[in-house]
Each structure stands twice: as C-alpha cells, then as structure tokens.
C-alpha cells in the first residue's frame, strides 16, 4: 500500500476506538502516505503520536449526495480507501 485514506469517526472531538485501531493497523504497513478523512472536528492530541498523517475535515452533512462529495473524490484519487463500519461511512464509501 503506497497511499491510504481512512474515513474516521469522531465522538466529542476524539477519534473513535475503531478508527484508532484502523489507523494503527494501516500505519503498521508503513504506507508512503496516510490521509485521514475526519467527520466533524477532531483534537489533534487524539491522533496516535507515532503516526504521521494528513487530516482532511469533512462536514457532517457531506454524505447527502454525490455532488457534494466531488472534492473528496478528487482528494482520495490514487488512494486505497478504508473506513470503520457505520451508516455514515458506508454512505460515503458507496458514493466513492
């Protein structure tokens, strides 16, 4: 894996445990680039310190239609895209 994008979940400004586990798992393969797509705001101190990632914040209402996802689709071009199982993330992944 050269470039990996992870669509992560947050709760109260923190990455969900499942998102942290996925981030740690992906980073163990030492990809050239990790892009973390975050739904809502995230405190940067909640990111694992051993992982260098680029963060792209997504708006909470982003999954409404495919037209609103065009900037995200362009941002993840050439990346393997992963996400934890959730209704919001499933909707986003289905539009990518």
C-alpha positions in Angstrom: 0.0 0.0 0.0 1.6 3.3 -1.1 -1.2 5.7 -0.3 -4.0 5.0 2.2 -7.1 7.2 3.0 -9.1 6.4 6.2 -12.5 7.7 6.7 -12.6 8.0 10.5 -15.3 8.6 13.1 -15.2 11.1 15.9 -17.1 11.5 19.1 -16.8 14.7 21.2 -13.6 15.7 19.3 -11.9 12.4 19.7 -11.3 9.6 17.2 -13.4 6.5 17.9 -11.6 3.5 19.2 -12.3 1.6 16.0 -10.8 4.4 13.9 -7.7 4.5 16.1 -7.3 0.7 15.7 -7.7 1.0 11.9 -5.2 3.9 11.8 -2.7 1.9 13.8 -3.2 -1.2 11.7 -2.7 0.7 8.4 0.3 2.6 9.8 2.0 -0.8 10.7 2.3 -1.4 6.9 4.3 1.9 6.6 2.4 3.3 3.6 4.0 6.3 1.8 1.1 8.5 2.7 -1.9 8.3 5.1 -4.8 10.7 4.6 -7.3 10.8 7.5 -10.7 11.9 6.5 -12.5 13.1 9.6 -16.2 13.6 10.1 -16.5 16.7 12.2 -13.8 18.2 14.3 -11.0 16.2 16.0 -8.5 17.3 18.5 -5.0 16.6 17.2 -3.9 15.2 20.5 -6.3 12.3 19.9 -4.2 11.1 16.9 -1.7 8.4 17.8 1.7 10.2 18.1 3.7 7.6 16.3 1.7 8.1 13.1 2.3 10.9 10.6 -1.0 11.7 8.8 -2.6 14.4 6.8 -6.0 15.3 8.1 -8.9 16.4 5.9 -12.1 17.5 7.8 -15.4 16.6 6.2 -18.7 18.3 7.1 -21.2 16.2 9.0 -23.8 16.5 6.2 -21.4 15.5 3.4 -23.0 12.1 2.6 -26.2 13.7 1.4 -25.4 13.5 -2.4 -22.6 12.6 -4.7 -22.2 16.2 -6.0 -21.1 17.3 -2.5 -18.5 14.6 -2.5 -16.7 15.7 -5.6 -13.8 17.4 -3.7 -13.4 14.4 -1.5 -13.4 12.1 -4.5 -10.6 14.2 -6.0 -8.7 14.2 -2.8 -8.6 10.4 -2.5 -7.8 9.7 -6.1 -5.0 7.1 -6.1 -5.5 6.1 -2.5 -6.8 2.8 -1.1 -9.8 4.0 1.0 -10.8 2.3 4.2 -13.4 3.1 6.9 -14.9 1.6 10.0 -18.4 0.1 9.8 -21.0 2.8 10.3 -24.1 4.1 8.4 -22.4 7.5 7.7 -19.2 5.9 6.4 -21.0 3.3 4.4 -22.9 6.0 2.7 -19.7 7.9 1.8 -17.9 4.8 0.6 -20.9 3.9 -1.6 -20.6 7.3 -3.3 -16.8 7.0 -3.9 
